[in-house]
Amino acid sequence: MGRGVHLSQARKIRSGIKKAKSKITGAQLTGPFSIAFECNTGKVKQLDFLPVFQKYVKGENLKYITPSQFRKFKIKDDRIFWGKNEDVAFSIPSLLEKGKASHEILYII
């Protein structure tokens, strides 16, 4: 028999097992720039958007940093957005993820 490298059998991957993905089921304004998000898991997480807005929102979209405009947020498909044309939009799960240094920006027009 020859010498050589023998590869072990590949690990079996469990099929059909998926992690339950938490979905946003509700949101409530809790402060001038804070929103509490309720997940289908029953957890409620609060997020202060002022630092996020100050970092990413520029130009014409600065109008959404006023409390009267900020409260007009909408949620669709785990995204939160402001404006009729979704002028400012963020992915909620990436904003709520613990220990994440940067935020996923969907788009800011």
C-alpha positions, 0 to 999 in steps of 0.5 A: 500500500502506498503512503499518502494523505487520507481524507476523513469522511466529510461531516454530515450536515443536518438538513432541514434545520434552520435557525428561527429568525426573529421578525419585528412585529411592532414598534413604538416611539419611546422618546424624541428619537428612540423607538422600541421594537417588539420581536416575534420572540417576545423580546423588546429592544430599544434603540436611540436613533439620534447617533445613527442619524447624526452619523449617516443622514446628511443634506436634504434628509436632515429634516428627519432629525426633527421630532415631528418628522422622525415620528413618521417612520414606517416599518416594512420587511424588517426595515425602518424608513422615513419619507414617501420614497424611503429617503432614509432606510435602515435594516432593523436587525443590523441596528439591533445586533449586539456588539456590531460596530457599524450599521448596515445602511440600506440607502440614503437618498 
